[in-house]
Amino acid sequence: METQYDVDFVLMRYAEVMLNYAETANETGDLATATSLLKQIRMRAGIEPGKIIAMVSLRVINPI
C-alpha cells in the first residue's frame, strides 16, 4: 500500500534559525544580540566561542 500526503513542509535546523536571527540583528545594528547568538551556536557545536572582534557586512549596494 502506498501512502501519499498533500502537505509539504520545510525542515530547518535550529542553528540555521539562530544564524538568520544573528544576521538580522547585525543588519539592524544590534551587535550584542548578533554576537551572543554566534557564541551560542559555537557552544552548541562544541566549538570554543572565542572572541568576535568585529561584524562586517558584505553586500552589493548597487549591482550593475
Secondary structure, 3 states (H helix, E strand, C coil): CCCCCCCCCCCCCHHHHHHHHHHHHHHCCCHHHHHHHHHHHHHHCCCCCCCCCCCCCCCCCCCC
